[in-house]
Amino acid sequence: MRPVHVVALGGSLLRPEEANARTMWMGQLRQLMVHLEGNDRRIGLVVGGGLPARNGIQLASETVQDPHRLDEVGIAATRLNATILQQVMLDIGCDVASVVPHTVDHARQLLDQHHIVVMGGTVPGQTTDTVAVKLAAAVHARHCIIATNVSHVHNKDPRQHEDAVAFTEMTLDELGGIVGVGKPLNPGDSAVVDPIAVSVAIAAGLDLAVLDGRDIGRLDKALDGALFEGTLVRARGD
């Protein structure tokens, strides 16, 4: 059976405010995808909304109060980001699905036909972390990689607390104790891992790998199952 990998790419990794860094990152990501395809590995990329989602939600929230409607704005932004990465890879001839699937089941079907599938959000109330974990469970991936803009899971937000402690390994229950389990985030909010994604991973018995996706080398190591700089979140402690 061909190995299947699933990565949640935080929308912050597209960094519209850092054009040079973003261009280099996209080039490195493309090279990694070419390498994976060349080794007949399949990969599902689930892309977050990042700044476009936050800006869109903020604009809509001036008149829209329904959180599900605001989530639809965020979902549209994730699909825009997914389309950008899809086209970047199609441009160099990668075997990428030419559609951005709107459901986990459709993404699973497309991974039977293509080496690479890129998607965004699916339904209100679920972040792209949750979508990625559900897809990883559906395709029986070894783990789900959460590539974000922080290096590790910490006991508290390292951007606000200088004494935050980083974990290199922990259990899903321990992660749930930090970020919560099953409680939806408000539209536009973020956590190192979405609490609903944690609950889905617990139910599926699925390991997570949390790392700084700005460093493609770390992502490459995690995809290879090698020791990587970040946090390995095991489904069980044994």
N, CA and C of each residue as an Amber inpcrd file, in Angstrom:
protein
   714
   0.8430000  -1.2010000   0.0000000   0.0000000   0.0000000   0.0000000
   0.8800000   1.2530000   0.0000000   0.5340000   2.2190000  -0.8310000
   1.2970000   3.4550000  -0.8860000   1.1090000   4.2510000   0.4030000
   2.2160000   4.7550000   0.9730000   2.0790000   5.5720000   2.1770000
   1.2690000   6.8350000   1.9050000   0.3770000   7.1680000   2.8090000
  -0.4210000   8.3890000   2.7010000  -0.1180000   9.2740000   3.9090000
   0.1420000  10.5340000   3.6500000   0.4490000  11.4930000   4.7020000
  -0.5880000  12.6210000   4.6580000  -0.8550000  13.1980000   5.8010000
  -1.7630000  14.3430000   5.8710000  -1.0970000  15.4320000   6.7100000
  -1.1170000  16.6480000   6.1720000  -0.5100000  17.7900000   6.8520000
  -1.5210000  18.9280000   6.9180000  -1.7170000  19.4620000   8.1110000
  -2.4730000  20.7050000   8.2690000  -1.4770000  21.8510000   8.1900000
  -1.5680000  22.6450000   7.1300000  -0.6880000  23.7980000   6.9470000
  -1.4020000  25.0440000   7.4590000  -0.9130000  25.6110000   8.5330000
  -1.5340000  26.8160000   9.0550000  -1.5200000  27.9350000   8.0340000
  -2.6130000  28.6720000   7.9570000  -2.6860000  29.7750000   6.9960000
  -1.6040000  30.8170000   7.2250000  -1.0920000  30.9000000   8.4630000
  -0.0310000  31.8580000   8.7670000   1.2350000  31.5650000   7.9880000
   1.4110000  30.3270000   7.5040000   2.6180000  29.9670000   6.7830000
   2.7010000  30.6530000   5.4260000   1.5660000  31.1050000   4.8900000
   1.5900000  31.8090000   3.6090000   2.0530000  33.2550000   3.7480000
   2.0510000  33.7920000   4.9640000   2.6720000  35.0540000   5.3430000
   2.6130000  36.1660000   4.2830000   1.4460000  36.7150000   4.0320000
   1.3750000  37.7940000   3.0410000   2.2080000  39.0100000   3.4180000
   2.5480000  39.1190000   4.7110000   3.3320000  40.2720000   5.1460000
   4.8360000  40.0620000   4.9420000   5.2480000  38.8440000   4.5270000
   6.6660000  38.5400000   4.3260000   6.8540000  37.9210000   2.9480000
   6.8100000  38.7460000   1.9240000   6.7910000  38.2480000   0.5460000
   8.0160000  37.4040000   0.2100000   9.2100000  37.8610000   0.5850000
  10.4210000  37.1210000   0.2320000  10.4650000  35.7600000   0.9150000
  10.1690000  35.7410000   2.2170000  10.1710000  34.4780000   2.9520000
   9.1080000  33.5370000   2.4060000   7.9680000  34.0780000   2.0340000
   6.8840000  33.2470000   1.5060000   7.2780000  32.6090000   0.1820000
   7.9160000  33.3740000  -0.6970000   8.3360000  32.8420000  -1.9940000
   9.3310000  31.6980000  -1.8170000  10.2810000  31.8640000  -0.9020000
  11.2610000  30.8080000  -0.6380000  10.5720000  29.5820000  -0.0550000
   9.6450000  29.8010000   0.8740000   8.9320000  28.6900000   1.5010000
   8.1250000  27.9060000   0.4720000   7.4310000  28.6020000  -0.4170000
   6.6370000  27.9150000  -1.4430000   7.5300000  27.0920000  -2.3560000
   8.6980000  27.6400000  -2.6980000   9.6230000  26.8920000  -3.5430000
  10.1120000  25.6290000  -2.8560000  10.4250000  25.7190000  -1.5780000
  10.8710000  24.5530000  -0.8240000   9.7530000  23.5350000  -0.6610000
   8.5280000  24.0160000  -0.4430000   7.3920000  23.1060000  -0.3340000
   7.1800000  22.3660000  -1.6430000   7.2880000  23.0760000  -2.7580000
   7.1500000  22.4270000  -4.0690000   8.1920000  21.3270000  -4.2440000
   9.4320000  21.6240000  -3.8800000  10.4840000  20.6220000  -4.0110000
  10.1870000  19.3900000  -3.1700000   9.6590000  19.6090000  -1.9700000
   9.3120000  18.4860000  -1.1080000   8.1990000  17.6540000  -1.7270000
   7.1950000  18.3200000  -2.3060000   6.0990000  17.5870000  -2.9280000
   6.5900000  16.7760000  -4.1280000   7.5110000  17.3370000  -4.9010000
   8.0870000  16.6120000  -6.0330000   8.8240000  15.3690000  -5.5270000
   9.5570000  15.5260000  -4.4320000  10.2910000  14.3940000  -3.8440000
   9.3300000  13.3020000  -3.3850000   8.2710000  13.6950000  -2.6980000
   7.3030000  12.7150000  -2.2120000   6.6210000  11.9920000  -3.3650000
   6.2370000  12.7640000  -4.3770000   5.5870000  12.1500000  -5.5400000
   6.5330000  11.1760000  -6.2230000   7.8100000  11.5570000  -6.3250000
   8.7990000  10.6920000  -6.9570000   8.9850000   9.3790000  -6.2280000
   8.6880000   9.3720000  -4.9260000   8.7700000   8.1510000  -4.1340000
   7.4150000   7.4680000  -3.9790000   6.4750000   7.8730000  -4.8400000
   5.1390000   7.2710000  -4.8980000   4.4030000   7.3540000  -3.5640000
   4.5840000   8.4830000  -2.8810000   3.8590000   8.7220000  -1.6390000
   2.7250000   9.7000000  -1.9100000   1.6340000   9.5150000  -1.2100000
   0.4520000  10.3580000  -1.3640000   0.3780000  11.3360000  -0.2050000
  -0.0730000  12.5490000  -0.5050000  -0.1430000  13.5410000   0.5660000
  -1.3700000  14.4250000   0.4270000  -2.0730000  14.5860000   1.5340000
  -3.1900000  15.5210000   1.6030000  -2.7570000  16.7580000   2.3810000
  -2.8550000  17.9080000   1.7590000  -2.5280000  19.1770000   2.4000000
  -3.8290000  19.8970000   2.7200000  -4.0170000  20.2400000   3.9780000
  -5.2230000  20.9530000   4.4090000  -4.7600000  22.3370000   4.8790000
  -5.1740000  23.3750000   4.1580000  -4.6120000  24.7080000   4.3370000
  -5.5610000  25.6100000   5.1220000  -5.0110000  26.3220000   6.0980000
  -5.7940000  27.2460000   6.8970000  -6.0100000  28.5880000   6.2080000
  -6.7880000  29.4380000   6.8590000  -7.1670000  30.7110000   6.2480000
  -6.2050000  31.8510000   6.5190000  -5.5470000  31.8410000   7.6710000
  -4.5730000  32.8710000   7.9890000  -5.1360000  34.2800000   7.9590000
  -4.3070000  35.2180000   7.5190000  -4.6820000  36.6310000   7.5150000
  -5.9070000  36.9230000   6.6400000  -6.0260000  36.3440000   5.4320000
  -7.2340000  36.6020000   4.6420000  -8.5140000  36.2270000   5.3750000
  -8.4750000  35.1230000   6.1230000  -9.6640000  34.7090000   6.8750000
  -9.9710000  35.7040000   7.9870000  -8.9420000  36.1070000   8.7240000
  -9.1660000  37.0430000   9.8290000  -9.6860000  38.3810000   9.3200000
  -9.1070000  38.8640000   8.2140000  -9.5630000  40.1390000   7.6480000
 -10.9980000  40.0380000   7.1550000 -11.3100000  38.9410000   6.4740000
 -12.6640000  38.7630000   5.9650000 -13.6920000  38.6500000   7.0630000
 -13.3530000  37.8980000   8.1060000 -14.2730000  37.7440000   9.2350000
 -14.4810000  39.0740000   9.9430000 -13.3910000  39.8270000  10.1110000
 -13.5130000  41.1300000  10.7590000 -14.4160000  42.0570000   9.9590000
 -14.2570000  42.0550000   8.6390000 -15.0880000  42.9000000   7.7870000
 -16.5540000  42.4750000   7.8730000 -16.8140000  41.1740000   7.7720000
 -18.1880000  40.6860000   7.8020000 -18.8370000  40.8950000   9.1630000
 -18.0330000  40.8140000  10.2280000 -18.6020000  40.8950000  11.5820000
 -19.1390000  42.2810000  11.9130000 -18.8480000  43.2580000  11.0600000
 -19.4130000  44.5920000  11.2830000 -20.9320000  44.5820000  11.1160000
 -21.4310000  43.6220000  10.3400000 -22.8830000  43.5270000  10.1370000
 -23.4300000  42.1270000  10.3930000 -22.5830000  41.0920000  10.3300000
 -23.0340000  39.7090000  10.4950000 -22.7230000  39.2430000  11.9140000
 -23.7220000  38.7030000  12.6000000 -23.5420000  38.2410000  13.9770000
 -23.4890000  36.7230000  14.0860000 -24.1100000  36.0310000  13.1440000
 -24.1860000  34.5750000  13.1980000 -22.7900000  33.9670000  13.0340000
 -22.2690000  33.2370000  14.0520000 -20.9170000  32.6890000  13.9450000
 -20.7540000  31.6860000  12.8080000 -21.8260000  30.9730000  12.4540000
 -21.7210000  30.0320000  11.3360000 -21.5320000  30.7740000  10.0210000
 -22.1920000  31.9070000   9.8640000 -22.0080000  32.7040000   8.6500000
 -20.5780000  33.2690000   8.6020000 -20.0650000  33.6730000   9.7450000
 -18.6850000  34.1670000   9.7900000 -17.7090000  33.0340000   9.4820000
 -18.0230000  31.8340000   9.9400000 -17.1870000  30.6810000   9.6140000
 -17.1640000  30.4240000   8.1060000 -18.2890000  30.6550000   7.4340000
 -18.3260000  30.4600000   5.9790000 -17.3370000  31.4040000   5.2900000
 -17.1920000  32.6080000   5.8250000 -16.2000000  33.5440000   5.2800000
 -14.8040000  32.9640000   5.4610000 -14.5270000  32.4520000   6.6700000
 -13.2270000  31.8470000   6.9270000 -12.9550000  30.6430000   6.0430000
 -13.9710000  29.8190000   5.8270000 -13.8170000  28.6420000   4.9640000
 -13.4710000  29.0590000   3.5350000 -14.1230000  30.1150000   3.0490000
 -13.8150000  30.6010000   1.7060000 -12.3480000  31.0120000   1.6020000
 -11.8200000  31.6230000   2.6660000 -10.4110000  32.0270000   2.6610000
  -9.4900000  30.8120000   2.6400000  -9.8450000  29.7550000   3.3600000
  -9.0060000  28.5500000   3.3470000  -8.9770000  27.9370000   1.9530000
 -10.1070000  27.9780000   1.2690000 -10.1550000  27.3920000  -0.0810000
  -9.3910000  28.2460000  -1.0750000  -9.3640000  29.5570000  -0.8480000
  -8.5350000  30.4300000  -1.6780000  -7.0630000  30.0710000  -1.4960000
  -6.6150000  29.9370000  -0.2370000  -5.2270000  29.5660000   0.0240000
  -4.8980000  28.1950000  -0.5510000  -5.8430000  27.2660000  -0.4420000
  -5.6300000  25.9370000  -1.0040000  -5.4670000  26.0040000  -2.5160000
  -6.2670000  26.8290000  -3.1560000  -6.1830000  26.9740000  -4.6100000
  -4.8320000  27.5530000  -5.0220000  -4.3210000  28.4800000  -4.2430000
  -3.0040000  29.0540000  -4.5460000  -1.9430000  27.9560000  -4.5400000
  -1.8990000  27.1590000  -3.4840000  -0.8940000  26.1000000  -3.4130000
  -1.1290000  25.0360000  -4.4840000  -2.3790000  24.7330000  -4.7500000
  -2.7010000  23.7690000  -5.8080000  -2.1320000  24.2350000  -7.1480000
  -2.3540000  25.5040000  -7.4840000  -1.8970000  26.0330000  -8.7700000
  -0.3750000  26.1410000  -8.8230000   0.2450000  26.4630000  -7.7070000
   1.7080000  26.5210000  -7.6440000   2.3100000  25.1610000  -7.9820000
   1.6730000  24.0800000  -7.5110000   2.2050000  22.7490000  -7.7890000
   1.8020000  22.2290000  -9.1630000   0.6010000  22.5740000  -9.5880000
   0.2040000  22.1920000 -10.9470000   1.1180000  22.8480000 -11.9830000
   1.5990000  24.0360000 -11.6650000   2.4250000  24.8010000 -12.6060000
   3.7160000  24.0760000 -12.9620000   4.2170000  23.2220000 -12.0790000
   5.4540000  22.4940000 -12.3860000   5.1790000  21.0270000 -12.7220000
   3.9040000  20.7130000 -12.9420000   3.5600000  19.3810000 -13.4160000
   3.3650000  18.3230000 -12.3600000   3.1810000  18.7310000 -11.1040000
   2.9060000  17.7430000 -10.0590000   1.5500000  17.0900000 -10.3060000
   1.4220000  15.8660000  -9.8490000   0.1510000  15.1420000  -9.9680000
  -0.7690000  15.5770000  -8.8230000  -1.3610000  16.7650000  -9.0090000
  -2.2430000  17.3520000  -7.9990000  -3.6770000  17.2910000  -8.5080000
  -4.6040000  16.9310000  -7.6440000  -6.0180000  16.9750000  -8.0250000
  -6.3710000  18.3790000  -8.4780000  -7.0830000  18.4980000  -9.5930000
  -7.3820000  19.8090000 -10.1870000  -8.5840000  20.4880000  -9.5490000
  -9.1830000  19.8280000  -8.5630000 -10.2850000  20.4450000  -7.8160000
  -9.8870000  20.5160000  -6.3480000 -10.4650000  21.4830000  -5.6490000
 -10.2730000  21.5970000  -4.2070000 -11.4860000  20.9530000  -3.5520000
 -11.3340000  19.7840000  -2.9430000 -12.5060000  19.0910000  -2.3820000
 -13.0970000  19.8530000  -1.2050000 -14.4040000  19.7330000  -1.0630000
 -15.1260000  20.4120000   0.0160000 -15.5100000  19.4620000   1.1430000
 -15.1870000  18.1640000   0.9970000 -15.4850000  17.1930000   2.0450000
 -14.2900000  16.2690000   2.2300000 -14.2010000  15.6830000   3.4090000
 -13.1420000  14.7270000   3.6860000 -13.2930000  13.4980000   2.8000000
 -14.5140000  13.0460000   2.5780000 -14.7310000  11.8540000   1.7630000
 -14.2760000  12.0820000   0.3280000 -14.5550000  13.2780000  -0.2200000
 -14.1040000  13.5670000  -1.5810000 -12.5800000  13.6130000  -1.6310000
 -11.9550000  14.1970000  -0.6170000 -10.4920000  14.2380000  -0.5740000
  -9.9150000  12.8230000  -0.5270000 -10.5370000  11.9560000   0.2650000
 -10.0780000  10.5740000   0.3410000 -10.1500000   9.8940000  -1.0130000
 -11.2500000  10.1200000  -1.7400000 -11.4000000   9.5300000  -3.0690000
 -10.3370000  10.0660000  -4.0250000 -10.0660000  11.3610000  -3.9610000
  -9.0760000  11.9600000  -4.8550000  -7.6720000  11.4440000  -4.5660000
  -7.3870000  11.0990000  -3.3010000  -6.0700000  10.5600000  -2.9670000
  -5.8710000   9.1600000  -3.5350000  -6.9460000   8.5020000  -3.9440000
  -6.8210000   7.2300000  -4.6530000  -6.4030000   7.4520000  -6.1040000
  -6.5780000   8.6900000  -6.5980000  -6.3340000   8.9890000  -8.0120000
  -5.1250000   9.8840000  -8.2460000  -4.6890000  10.6050000  -7.2180000
  -3.6060000  11.5740000  -7.3700000  -2.6120000  11.4460000  -6.2190000
  -1.3970000  11.9110000  -6.4790000  -0.3940000  11.9020000  -5.4240000
  -0.6260000  13.0180000  -4.4090000  -1.1850000  14.1360000  -4.8560000
  -1.3450000  15.2940000  -3.9780000  -2.7690000  15.8230000  -4.0790000
  -3.3750000  16.0880000  -2.9340000  -4.6880000  16.7270000  -2.8640000
  -4.5580000  17.9100000  -1.9080000  -5.0400000  19.0700000  -2.3400000
  -4.9870000  20.2630000  -1.5050000  -6.4150000  20.7170000  -1.2290000
  -6.7240000  20.9650000   0.0300000  -8.0740000  21.3850000   0.3770000
  -8.0110000  22.3980000   1.5110000  -9.1560000  23.0240000   1.7850000
  -9.2830000  23.9470000   2.9060000 -10.3030000  23.4240000   3.8860000
 -11.1480000  24.3120000   4.3760000 -12.1620000  23.9210000   5.3420000
 -13.3340000  23.2200000   4.6970000 -14.2210000  22.7000000   5.5510000
 -15.3740000  21.9520000   5.0470000 -16.6900000  22.5420000   5.5400000
 -16.8950000  22.5650000   6.8570000 -18.1730000  23.0290000   7.3930000
 -17.9290000  23.9840000   8.5610000 -18.8790000  24.8950000   8.8170000
 -18.7380000  25.7960000   9.9660000 -18.5620000  25.0330000  11.2700000
 -17.7860000  25.6160000  12.1610000 -17.5670000  25.0010000  13.4590000
 -16.3820000  24.0710000  13.5220000 -15.7330000  23.8230000  12.3640000
 -14.5680000  22.9480000  12.3350000 -13.4070000  23.6730000  11.6590000
 -12.2770000  23.7240000  12.3380000 -11.0940000  24.3360000  11.7350000
 -10.4250000  23.3440000  10.7900000  -9.4180000  23.8390000  10.0630000
  -8.6890000  22.9550000   9.1510000  -7.8560000  21.9300000   9.9150000
  -7.5040000  22.1970000  11.1780000  -6.8670000  21.1530000  11.9960000
  -7.7890000  19.9380000  12.0980000  -9.0550000  20.1980000  12.3890000
 -10.0270000  19.1050000  12.5300000 -10.2040000  18.3670000  11.2090000
 -10.2850000  19.1190000  10.1110000 -10.4130000  18.4930000   8.7920000
  -9.2210000  17.5800000   8.5280000  -8.0270000  18.0710000   8.8400000
  -6.8190000  17.2780000   8.5950000  -6.8110000  16.0080000   9.4290000
  -7.1900000  16.0970000  10.6930000  -7.2040000  14.9090000  11.5550000
  -8.2400000  13.9100000  11.0460000  -9.4050000  14.3980000  10.6280000
 -10.4260000  13.4920000  10.0850000  -9.9340000  12.8210000   8.8040000
  -9.2390000  13.5730000   7.9520000  -8.7190000  12.9890000   6.7190000
  -7.6360000  11.9600000   7.0290000  -6.7560000  12.2820000   7.9780000
  -5.6990000  11.3360000   8.3550000  -6.2930000  10.0290000   8.8610000
  -7.3560000  10.1310000   9.6540000  -8.0150000   8.9200000  10.1500000
  -8.6650000   8.1510000   9.0050000  -9.2650000   8.8760000   8.0620000
  -9.9790000   8.2260000   6.9580000  -9.0370000   7.4700000   6.0260000
  -7.8030000   7.9660000   5.8550000  -6.8560000   7.3190000   4.9320000
  -5.8460000   6.4490000   5.6800000  -6.0580000   6.2990000   6.9960000
  -5.1920000   5.4480000   7.8310000  -3.7370000   5.9140000   7.7910000
  -3.5480000   7.2230000   7.8760000  -2.2030000   7.7720000   7.9300000
  -1.5390000   7.4030000   9.2590000  -0.2080000   7.3640000   9.2480000
   0.5190000   7.0300000  10.4720000   0.2630000   8.0550000  11.5610000
   0.2120000   9.3150000  11.1600000  -0.0950000  10.4040000  12.0760000
  -0.5780000  11.5950000  11.2600000  -1.0000000  12.6240000  11.9500000
  -1.3780000  13.8680000  11.2860000  -0.3900000  14.9360000  11.7300000
   0.2000000  15.6290000  10.7660000   1.1760000  16.6630000  11.0740000
   0.4690000  18.0140000  11.1250000   0.6620000  18.7210000  12.2160000
   0.1260000  20.0650000  12.3840000   1.2930000  21.0370000  12.2040000
   1.3990000  21.6230000  11.0300000   2.4890000  22.5530000  10.7160000
   1.9870000  23.9760000  10.9350000   2.5420000  24.6320000  11.9310000
   2.0370000  25.9360000  12.3330000   3.1900000  26.9360000  12.4050000
   3.0170000  28.0230000  13.1620000   4.0670000  29.0340000  13.2380000
   4.7130000  29.0910000  14.6230000   4.5920000  28.0080000  15.3810000
   5.3090000  27.8720000  16.6500000   6.0900000  26.5650000  16.6070000
   7.1640000  26.4830000  17.3920000   8.0780000  25.3480000  17.2770000
   7.5670000  24.0870000  17.9590000   6.8310000  24.2460000  19.0510000
   6.3870000  23.1160000  19.8630000   5.0250000  23.4450000  20.4860000
   4.4230000  22.4510000  21.0830000   3.3460000  22.6950000  22.0390000
   4.0090000  23.1790000  23.3220000   3.4740000  24.2600000  23.8820000
   3.9720000  24.8020000  25.1380000   2.8710000  24.7070000  26.2040000
   3.2750000  24.8450000  27.4470000   2.2830000  24.8110000  28.5210000
   1.4400000  26.0770000  28.5730000   1.9210000  27.1470000  27.9090000
   1.1540000  28.3790000  27.7150000   1.7160000  29.1100000  26.5110000
   1.0140000  30.1090000  26.0420000   1.3690000  30.7840000  24.8000000
   2.7600000  31.4210000  24.9100000   3.7530000  30.9310000  24.1400000
   5.1080000  31.4820000  24.2400000   5.2140000  32.9080000  23.7130000
   4.2310000  33.3390000  22.9400000   4.2620000  34.7140000  22.4260000
   3.8560000  35.7220000  23.4890000   3.2390000  35.2290000  24.5480000
   2.8030000  36.1060000  25.6360000   3.5170000  35.8270000  26.9600000
   4.1710000  34.6610000  27.0570000   4.8010000  34.2810000  28.3180000
   6.2390000  33.8160000  28.0510000   7.2030000  34.5720000  28.5390000
   8.5990000  34.2200000  28.3210000   8.9870000  32.9270000  29.0310000
   8.2760000  32.5500000  30.0720000   8.6160000  31.3500000  30.8260000
   7.8510000  30.1130000  30.3430000   7.2380000  30.1930000  29.1520000
   6.5100000  29.0410000  28.6140000   7.4670000  27.8670000  28.4030000
   6.9940000  26.6700000  28.7440000   7.8060000  25.4560000  28.6410000
   7.3750000  24.6620000  27.4130000   8.3620000  24.2640000  26.5910000
   8.0820000  23.4920000  25.3860000   8.1340000  21.9940000  25.6770000
   7.2520000  21.2410000  25.0380000   7.2280000  19.7830000  25.1720000
   7.7610000  19.1490000  23.8920000   8.5880000  18.1360000  24.0200000
   9.0260000  17.3790000  22.8570000   8.1600000  16.1400000  22.6420000
   7.5220000  15.6710000  23.7100000   6.6360000  14.5120000  23.6010000
   5.5780000  14.6100000  24.6870000   4.3680000  14.2050000  24.3520000
   3.2600000  14.2440000  25.2990000   2.1560000  13.3360000  24.7750000
   1.0920000  13.1900000  25.5500000  -0.0520000  12.4040000  25.1040000
  -1.1760000  13.3430000  24.6640000  -2.1370000  12.7810000  23.9540000
  -3.3010000  13.5710000  23.5500000  -4.0640000  14.0920000  24.7560000
  -4.1460000  13.2770000  25.8040000  -4.8350000  13.7350000  27.0150000
  -4.1180000  14.9430000  27.6140000  -2.7880000  14.9110000  27.6060000
  -2.0250000  16.0460000  28.1280000  -2.2120000  17.2750000  27.2460000
  -2.2460000  17.0710000  25.9300000  -2.5080000  18.1900000  25.0140000
  -3.8910000  18.7660000  25.2770000  -4.8760000  17.8850000  25.4770000
  -6.2320000  18.3430000  25.7650000  -6.3100000  19.1510000  27.0390000
  -5.4500000  18.8230000  28.0020000  -5.4270000  19.5830000  29.2390000
  -4.9350000  21.0070000  29.0500000  -4.1810000  21.2470000  27.9710000
  -3.6550000  22.5860000  27.6890000  -4.5990000  23.3890000  26.7950000
  -5.0440000  22.7810000  25.6820000  -5.8420000  23.5360000  24.7060000
  -7.3390000  23.2980000  24.8550000  -7.7240000  22.2490000  25.6060000
  -9.1230000  21.8870000  25.7170000  -9.4570000  20.7200000  24.8000000
 -10.6290000  20.1510000  25.0000000 -11.0880000  19.0280000  24.1770000
 -12.5240000  19.2790000  23.7640000 -12.7590000  19.3630000  22.4530000
 -14.1170000  19.4040000  21.9380000 -14.8350000  20.7340000  21.9620000
 -14.2180000  21.7820000  22.4980000 -14.8910000  23.0760000  22.5460000
 -14.5390000  23.8850000  21.3080000 -15.5250000  24.2590000  20.4810000
 -15.2220000  24.9840000  19.2350000 -14.5630000  26.3390000  19.5130000
 -13.6220000  26.6910000  18.6430000 -13.0350000  28.0220000  18.7000000
 -13.9900000  29.0330000  18.0840000 -13.9260000  30.2690000  18.5210000
 -14.7020000  31.3300000  17.8940000 -14.1400000  31.6180000  16.5020000
 -14.9800000  32.0780000  15.5600000 -14.4960000  32.3820000  14.2160000
 -13.2920000  33.3180000  14.2540000 -12.2170000  32.9080000  13.5630000
 -11.0110000  33.7260000  13.4950000 -10.0210000  33.4590000  14.5980000
 -10.4350000  32.7490000  15.6850000  -9.5160000  32.4330000  16.7680000
  -8.6270000  31.2510000  16.3760000  -7.5490000  31.0730000  17.1350000
  -6.6530000  29.9670000  16.8400000  -6.0550000  29.4260000  18.1250000
  -5.5790000  28.1910000  18.0590000  -4.8360000  27.5490000  19.1410000
  -3.7660000  26.7070000  18.4690000  -2.7510000  26.2850000  19.2230000
  -1.6870000  25.4950000  18.5970000  -2.2770000  24.2530000  17.9400000
  -3.3080000  23.6510000  18.5630000  -4.1200000  22.5990000  17.9450000
  -5.5630000  22.8560000  18.3610000  -6.4600000  22.8060000  17.4010000
  -7.8810000  23.0450000  17.6660000  -8.4300000  21.9950000  18.6400000
  -9.1520000  22.4120000  19.6960000  -9.6990000  21.4540000  20.6630000
 -10.5790000  20.3680000  20.0460000 -11.3260000  20.7030000  18.9990000
 -12.1460000  19.6650000  18.3590000 -11.2450000  18.6560000  17.6560000
 -10.1540000  19.1240000  17.0560000  -9.2020000  18.2120000  16.4230000
  -8.6090000  17.2520000  17.4500000  -8.3640000  17.7590000  18.6500000
  -7.8440000  16.8970000  19.7190000  -8.8500000  15.7990000  20.0440000
 -10.1230000  16.1490000  20.1350000 -11.1480000  15.1440000  20.4550000
 -11.2720000  14.1070000  19.3380000 -11.1510000  14.5350000  18.0860000
 -11.2180000  13.6040000  16.9530000 -10.0150000  12.6660000  16.9760000
  -8.8340000  13.2120000  17.2680000  -7.6280000  12.3880000  17.3360000
  -7.7310000  11.3620000  18.4570000  -8.2850000  11.7640000  19.5990000
  -8.4720000  10.8340000  20.7220000  -9.4020000   9.6960000  20.3020000
 -10.5090000  10.0420000  19.6590000 -11.4690000   9.0150000  19.2350000
 -10.8620000   8.0640000  18.2070000  -9.9900000   8.5980000  17.3440000
  -9.3830000   7.7850000  16.2840000  -8.1150000   7.0710000  16.7390000
  -7.6060000   7.4190000  17.9200000  -6.3430000   6.8490000  18.3730000
  -5.1920000   7.2480000  17.4770000  -5.1810000   8.5040000  17.0370000
  -4.2330000   8.9850000  16.0260000  -3.1740000   9.8830000  16.6510000
  -1.9050000   9.5780000  16.3960000  -0.8170000  10.4260000  16.8490000
  -0.7920000  11.7290000  16.0550000  -0.2820000  12.7940000  16.6860000
  -0.0900000  14.0790000  16.0320000   1.3800000  14.4680000  16.0990000
   1.8240000  15.2570000  15.1350000   3.1570000  15.8490000  15.1700000
   2.9840000  17.3470000  14.9930000   3.3940000  18.1220000  15.9690000
   3.2370000  19.5820000  15.9190000   4.6140000  20.1960000  15.7180000
   4.7460000  21.0390000  14.6950000   6.0580000  21.6040000  14.3810000
   5.9120000  22.9560000  13.6950000   7.0400000  23.6490000  13.5850000
   7.0830000  24.9450000  12.9040000   7.1840000  24.7050000  11.4040000
   6.0710000  24.9060000  10.7080000   6.0200000  24.6330000   9.2800000
   6.7790000  25.6250000   8.4200000   7.2860000  26.6810000   9.0180000
   8.1080000  27.6180000   8.2510000   9.4460000  27.0000000   7.8770000
   9.8370000  25.9560000   8.6090000  11.0680000  25.2200000   8.3280000
  10.6870000  23.9240000   7.6150000  10.8290000  23.9030000   6.2990000
  10.4170000  22.7380000   5.5180000  11.2300000  21.5080000   5.9030000
  12.4570000  21.7050000   6.3650000  13.2760000  20.5770000   6.7890000
  12.6420000  19.8030000   7.9310000  12.0110000  20.5120000   8.8620000
  11.3320000  19.8420000   9.9750000  10.1420000  19.0310000   9.4630000
   9.4180000  19.6030000   8.5290000   8.2760000  18.8940000   7.9440000
   8.7470000  17.6430000   7.2190000   9.8370000  17.7580000   6.4730000
  10.3860000  16.6210000   5.7340000  10.7340000  15.4820000   6.6750000
  11.3880000  15.8070000   7.8020000  11.7640000  14.7660000   8.7610000
  10.5330000  14.1020000   9.3650000   9.5390000  14.8880000   9.7080000
   8.3260000  14.3100000  10.2910000   7.6170000  13.3960000   9.2940000
   7.6050000  13.7890000   8.0280000   6.9860000  12.9570000   7.0000000
   7.7290000  11.6370000   6.8320000   9.0550000  11.6650000   7.0370000
   9.8680000  10.4510000   6.9060000   9.8120000   9.5750000   8.1460000
   9.1590000  10.0630000   9.1980000   9.1250000   9.2990000  10.4310000
  10.4070000   9.4050000  11.2260000  11.2520000  10.3870000  10.8770000
  12.5140000  10.5930000  11.5760000  12.3050000  11.5250000  12.7680000
  13.3310000  11.6110000  13.6090000  13.2900000  12.5280000  14.7390000
  13.2370000  13.9550000  14.2050000  12.2650000  14.7410000  14.6610000
  12.1010000  16.1040000  14.1820000  12.0430000  17.0660000  15.3580000
  12.3360000  18.3260000  15.0870000  12.2260000  19.3430000  16.1300000
  10.7740000  19.7880000  16.2160000  10.1490000  19.5110000  17.3240000
   8.7470000  19.8150000  17.5160000   8.2030000  18.9540000  18.6230000
   6.9020000  18.7220000  18.6080000   6.2500000  17.9240000  19.6580000
   5.5350000  16.7340000  19.0480000   5.9080000  15.5420000  19.4840000
   5.2000000  14.3230000  19.1020000   4.1050000  14.0940000  20.1490000
   2.8570000  14.0460000  19.6820000   1.7200000  13.8620000  20.5810000
   1.1800000  12.4510000  20.3460000   1.4180000  11.5870000  21.2960000
   1.0130000  10.1840000  21.1510000  -0.4320000   9.9870000  21.6100000
  -1.1090000   9.0680000  20.9220000  -2.4810000   8.7730000  21.3160000
  -2.5260000   8.1530000  22.6980000  -1.4930000   7.3730000  23.0100000
  -1.4200000   6.7470000  24.3290000  -0.0180000   6.9290000  24.8820000
   0.0860000   6.8540000  26.1860000   1.3610000   7.1030000  26.8340000
   2.3010000   5.9100000  26.8690000   1.8270000   4.7100000  26.4700000
   2.6940000   3.5390000  26.5660000   3.5820000   3.4030000  25.3420000
